[in-house]
Amino acid sequence: TVGDELTSLSAGIAGVVGRGRAEVGDKTMIDALQPAAEALTKALESGTSASRALAEAADAAERGRDATLPLVA
């Protein structure tokens, strides 16, 4: 289910953050994953369909990724 996917995504993010101490703005995959998880959570909590919630999460991930373009790693 999407809830299980969200749990897995959140655990993955926590693992990457814990291991590498990455934060949003560090030009890492966290810049895409964290906004995706937040968008997915918000969409699911508002009762959005699973397919739409996943689409919103993908859009948020793309925006997070694109926000890193001007950053220096």
MARBA-3410 file (N, C-alpha, C, O; in Angstrom, 1 decimal):
73
0.8,-1.2,0.0,0.0,0.0,0.0,0.9,1.2,0.0,2.1,1.2,0.2 ~ 0.3,2.4,-0.3,1.0,3.6,-0.3,1.5,3.9,1.1,2.6,4.5,1.3 ~ 0.8,3.6,2.1,1.2,3.8,3.5,2.5,3.1,3.8,3.4,3.6,4.5 ~ 2.6,1.8,3.3,3.8,1.0,3.5,5.0,1.7,2.7,6.1,1.7,3.2 ~ 4.7,2.2,1.5,5.7,2.9,0.7,6.2,4.1,1.5,7.4,4.4,1.5
5.3,4.8,2.1,5.7,6.0,2.8,6.6,5.7,4.0,7.5,6.3,4.3 ~ 6.2,4.6,4.7,7.0,4.1,5.8,8.4,3.7,5.4,9.4,4.1,6.0 ~ 8.5,3.0,4.2,9.8,2.6,3.7,10.6,3.9,3.3,11.8,3.9,3.5 ~ 9.9,4.8,2.6,10.6,6.0,2.2,11.1,6.8,3.4,12.3,7.3,3.4 ~ 10.3,6.9,4.4,10.7,7.7,5.6,11.9,7.0,6.3,12.8,7.6,6.7
11.9,5.7,6.3,13.0,4.9,6.9,14.3,5.1,6.1,15.3,5.2,6.7 ~ 14.1,5.1,4.8,15.3,5.3,3.9,15.9,6.6,4.1,17.1,6.8,4.2 ~ 15.0,7.6,4.2,15.5,9.0,4.4,16.2,9.1,5.8,17.3,9.7,5.8 ~ 15.6,8.5,6.8,16.3,8.6,8.1,17.6,7.9,8.1,18.6,8.3,8.7 ~ 17.7,6.8,7.4,19.0,6.1,7.3,20.1,6.9,6.6,21.2,6.9,7.0
19.7,7.5,5.5,20.7,8.3,4.8,21.1,9.5,5.6,22.3,9.9,5.7 ~ 20.1,10.2,6.2,20.4,11.3,7.1,21.3,10.9,8.2,22.3,11.6,8.6 ~ 21.0,9.8,8.9,21.7,9.3,10.0,23.2,8.9,9.6,24.1,9.2,10.4 ~ 23.3,8.3,8.5,24.6,7.8,8.1,25.5,9.0,7.6,26.7,9.1,8.0 ~ 24.9,9.8,6.8,25.7,10.9,6.1,25.5,12.3,6.7,26.2,13.2,6.2
24.6,12.4,7.6,24.2,13.7,8.2,23.8,14.7,7.1,24.0,15.9,7.3 ~ 23.2,14.2,6.1,22.7,15.1,5.0,21.5,15.8,5.4,20.7,15.3,6.2 ~ 21.3,17.0,4.9,20.2,17.8,5.1,19.7,18.4,3.8,20.5,18.5,2.8 ~ 18.5,18.9,3.8,18.0,19.6,2.6,18.9,20.8,2.4,19.1,21.5,3.3 ~ 19.4,21.0,1.2,20.2,22.1,0.8,21.7,21.6,0.7,22.6,22.5,0.3
22.0,20.4,1.0,23.4,19.9,0.9,23.7,19.3,-0.5,24.8,18.8,-0.7 ~ 22.7,19.4,-1.4,22.8,18.9,-2.8,23.1,17.4,-2.8,24.0,16.9,-3.4 ~ 22.2,16.7,-2.1,22.2,15.3,-2.0,20.8,14.8,-2.4,19.9,15.5,-2.7 ~ 20.6,13.5,-2.4,19.3,12.9,-2.7,18.3,13.3,-1.7,17.1,13.2,-2.0 ~ 18.7,13.7,-0.6,17.7,14.2,0.5,16.9,15.4,-0.1,15.8,15.6,0.3
17.5,16.2,-0.9,16.9,17.4,-1.5,15.6,17.0,-2.3,14.7,17.8,-2.5 ~ 15.6,15.8,-2.8,14.5,15.3,-3.6,13.6,14.4,-2.7,12.3,14.5,-2.8 ~ 14.2,13.5,-1.9,13.4,12.6,-1.1,12.6,13.2,0.0,11.4,12.8,0.2 ~ 13.1,14.2,0.7,12.4,14.8,1.8,11.1,15.5,1.3,10.1,15.3,1.9 ~ 11.2,16.3,0.3,10.0,17.0,-0.2,9.0,15.9,-0.7,7.8,16.1,-0.6
9.5,14.9,-1.3,8.6,13.8,-1.8,7.8,13.2,-0.7,6.6,13.0,-0.7 ~ 8.5,12.9,0.4,7.9,12.3,1.6,6.9,13.2,2.2,5.8,12.8,2.6 ~ 7.2,14.5,2.3,6.3,15.5,2.9,5.1,15.6,2.0,3.9,15.7,2.6 ~ 5.2,15.7,0.7,4.1,15.8,-0.2,3.2,14.6,-0.1,2.0,14.7,-0.1 ~ 3.8,13.4,-0.1,3.0,12.2,0.0,2.2,12.1,1.3,1.1,11.7,1.3
2.9,12.5,2.4,2.2,12.5,3.7,1.0,13.5,3.7,-0.1,13.1,4.1 ~ 1.2,14.7,3.2,0.2,15.7,3.2,-1.0,15.2,2.3,-2.2,15.4,2.6 ~ -0.7,14.7,1.1,-1.7,14.2,0.2,-2.5,13.1,0.8,-3.8,13.1,0.7 ~ -1.9,12.1,1.4,-2.6,11.0,2.0,-3.4,11.4,3.2,-4.6,10.9,3.3 ~ -2.9,12.4,4.0,-3.7,12.8,5.1,-4.9,13.6,4.7,-5.9,13.7,5.4
-4.9,14.2,3.5,-6.0,15.0,3.0,-7.0,14.1,2.3,-8.0,14.6,1.8 ~ -6.7,12.8,2.1,-7.6,11.9,1.5,-7.5,11.8,0.0,-8.4,11.3,-0.7 ~ -6.4,12.3,-0.5,-6.1,12.2,-2.0,-5.9,10.8,-2.4,-5.4,10.0,-1.6 ~ -6.3,10.4,-3.6,-6.2,9.1,-4.0,-4.7,8.7,-4.1,-3.8,9.5,-4.1 ~ -4.4,7.4,-4.0,-3.1,6.9,-4.0,-2.3,7.3,-5.2,-1.2,7.8,-5.1
-2.9,7.2,-6.4,-2.2,7.5,-7.6,-1.9,9.0,-7.7,-0.8,9.4,-8.1 ~ -2.9,9.9,-7.2,-2.6,11.3,-7.2,-1.6,11.7,-6.2,-0.7,12.6,-6.4 ~ -1.6,11.0,-5.0,-0.6,11.3,-4.0,0.8,11.0,-4.4,1.7,11.7,-4.2 ~ 0.9,9.9,-5.1,2.2,9.5,-5.7,2.7,10.5,-6.7,3.9,10.8,-6.8 ~ 1.8,11.0,-7.6,2.1,12.0,-8.6,2.6,13.3,-7.9,3.5,13.9,-8.4
1.9,13.7,-6.9,2.3,14.9,-6.1,3.7,14.7,-5.5,4.4,15.6,-5.5 ~ 3.9,13.5,-5.0,5.2,13.2,-4.4,6.3,13.3,-5.5,7.4,13.8,-5.2 ~ 6.0,12.8,-6.7,7.0,12.8,-7.7,7.3,14.3,-8.2,8.4,14.6,-8.4 ~ 6.2,15.1,-8.2,6.4,16.5,-8.6,7.3,17.2,-7.5,8.1,18.0,-7.9 ~ 7.0,16.9,-6.3,7.8,17.5,-5.2,9.2,17.1,-5.3,10.1,17.9,-5.0
9.5,15.9,-5.6,10.9,15.4,-5.7,11.6,16.1,-6.9,12.7,16.5,-6.7 ~ 10.9,16.3,-8.0,11.5,17.0,-9.1,11.8,18.5,-8.7,12.8,19.0,-9.1 ~ 10.9,19.1,-8.0,11.1,20.5,-7.6,12.3,20.5,-6.6,13.2,21.4,-6.7 ~ 12.4,19.6,-5.7,13.5,19.5,-4.8,14.8,19.3,-5.5,15.8,20.0,-5.2 ~ 14.8,18.4,-6.5,16.0,18.2,-7.3,16.4,19.4,-8.0,17.6,19.8,-8.0
15.5,20.1,-8.7,15.8,21.3,-9.5,16.3,22.4,-8.6,17.0,23.3,-9.1 ~ 15.8,22.5,-7.4,16.3,23.5,-6.5,17.8,23.4,-6.2,18.4,24.4,-5.7 ~ 18.4,22.3,-6.4,19.8,22.1,-6.1,20.7,22.5,-7.3,21.9,22.6,-7.1 ~ 20.1,22.8,-8.4,20.9,23.2,-9.6,21.9,24.3,-9.3,23.1,24.2,-9.8 ~ 21.5,25.4,-8.7,22.5,26.5,-8.4,23.4,26.2,-7.3,24.4,27.0,-7.1
23.2,25.2,-6.5,24.0,24.9,-5.4,25.4,24.3,-5.7,25.5,23.6,-6.8 ~ 26.4,24.5,-4.9,27.7,23.9,-5.1,27.8,22.8,-4.1,27.5,22.9,-2.9 ~ 28.2,21.6,-4.6,28.2,20.4,-3.8,29.4,20.5,-2.8,29.7,19.6,-2.0
END
